[in-house]
Amino acid sequence: MRVLFVKQDHASPAGFVGSAFTGLGYDVSEFTVVPASRYDSPDVTAVFPDPGGYDAIVFFGAVWSVYEDTIGSWIGDEIAFARSAMDLGVPVLGICFGGQMLAAAVGGSVERAPEPEIGWTMVDSADPGLIDGGPWFQWHFDRFSLPASVPVVARTALASQAFRVGRALGVQFHPELTPSVLECWLDNGGAAQLAASEVDAGTLLEQTRSLESVSAMRAHELARRFVTDVTTGPVVPLPSVLDATLR
């Protein structure tokens, strides 16, 4: 079995999600949209591979917003790539930015949230057999809305946290987070971003280390449920005309 990890940038280690898919018997391939040399000017041209060559695709997070003009045309190409995968019945998992992108792909919208959501947070899950209540790690400034036909599976007071459409699962939180993943984010501009939001990076790192074992189990269980439940779901037709709003 083959899984493709779509990394929006070079600073997105797969963490627990990577080890979970490997443990489930998947061969992992990676596709990086924005190379390290273009991290500060991400308006690149991306040529996505054939989604039919994979048994699952995982879209990871990003420092950008789905609706940012500065990232260029590749976000539209990525949405089209995700829709092609879903049309083919290839299971897809979207994480944070990836989850917002999938929300747009199924006709939803993405917008700036009233305030950022950063840190370890419990979520209210309508389907605890799929999405555990947490705590899950959050680091986002945007949130997604979904068409009326797509139910929210989990939420917090600030934002929707998970949804499922056929063989697609989008989550707002970061199941992949390990201490080393967080350190990578901090080293690539995250520390300054946290300081601007008056969030203490040291405290976050300490909490992440203390939760490492339970976070690993929770992330691996989420991946297992994705593989055993979501990937065997029905293929749901997408709207013929994409009316997603990115703002």
Secondary structure as the mmCIF struct_conf table of DSSP 4:
data_model
#
loop_
_struct_conf.conf_type_id
_struct_conf.id
_struct_conf.beg_label_comp_id
_struct_conf.beg_label_asym_id
_struct_conf.beg_label_seq_id
_struct_conf.end_label_comp_id
_struct_conf.end_label_asym_id
_struct_conf.end_label_seq_id
STRN STRN1 ARG A 2 LYS A 7
BEND BEND1 GLN A 8 ALA A 11
HELX_RH_AL_P HELX_RH_AL_P1 GLY A 15 GLY A 23
TURN_TY1_P TURN_TY1_P1 LEU A 24 GLY A 25
HELX_LH_PP_P HELX_LH_PP_P1 TYR A 26 TYR A 26
STRN STRN2 ASP A 27 THR A 32
BEND BEND2 VAL A 33 VAL A 34
HELX_RH_3T_P HELX_RH_3T_P1 ALA A 36 ARG A 38
TURN_TY1_P TURN_TY1_P2 TYR A 39 ASP A 40
BEND BEND3 SER A 41 SER A 41
HELX_RH_3T_P HELX_RH_3T_P2 PRO A 51 GLY A 53
BEND BEND4 ASP A 55 ASP A 55
STRN STRN3 ALA A 56 PHE A 59
BEND BEND5 VAL A 63 TRP A 64
TURN_TY1_P TURN_TY1_P3 VAL A 66 TYR A 67
HELX_RH_3T_P HELX_RH_3T_P3 ASP A 69 ILE A 71
TURN_TY1_P TURN_TY1_P4 GLY A 72 SER A 73
HELX_RH_AL_P HELX_RH_AL_P2 TRP A 74 LEU A 88
TURN_TY1_P TURN_TY1_P5 GLY A 89 GLY A 89
STRN STRN4 VAL A 92 ILE A 95
TURN_TY1_P TURN_TY1_P6 CYS A 96 CYS A 96
HELX_RH_AL_P HELX_RH_AL_P3 PHE A 97 ALA A 105
TURN_TY1_P TURN_TY1_P7 VAL A 106 GLY A 107
STRN STRN5 SER A 109 THR A 121
STRN STRN6 ASP A 124 SER A 125
BEND BEND6 ALA A 126 ALA A 126
TURN_TY1_P TURN_TY1_P8 PRO A 128 LEU A 130
BEND BEND7 ILE A 131 ILE A 131
STRN STRN7 TRP A 136 SER A 145
TURN_TY1_P TURN_TY1_P9 ALA A 148 SER A 149
BEND BEND8 VAL A 150 VAL A 150
STRN STRN8 VAL A 152 ARG A 155
BEND BEND9 ALA A 157 ALA A 159
STRN STRN9 SER A 160 VAL A 165
TURN_TY1_P TURN_TY1_P10 GLY A 166 ARG A 167
STRN STRN10 ALA A 168 VAL A 171
BEND BEND10 GLN A 172 PHE A 173
TURN_TY1_P TURN_TY1_P11 PRO A 175 GLU A 176
HELX_RH_AL_P HELX_RH_AL_P4 PRO A 179 TRP A 185
HELX_RH_PI_P HELX_RH_PI_P1 LEU A 186 GLY A 190
HELX_RH_AL_P HELX_RH_AL_P5 ALA A 191 ALA A 196
TURN_TY1_P TURN_TY1_P12 SER A 197 GLU A 198
HELX_RH_AL_P HELX_RH_AL_P6 ALA A 201 SER A 210
TURN_TY1_P TURN_TY1_P13 LEU A 211 LEU A 211
HELX_RH_AL_P HELX_RH_AL_P7 GLU A 212 THR A 228
TURN_TY1_P TURN_TY1_P14 ASP A 229 ASP A 229
HELX_RH_3T_P HELX_RH_3T_P4 VAL A 230 THR A 232
BEND BEND11 GLY A 233 GLY A 233
HELX_LH_PP_P HELX_LH_PP_P2 VAL A 236 PRO A 239
BEND BEND12 SER A 240 VAL A 241
STRN STRN11 THR A 245 LEU A 246
#
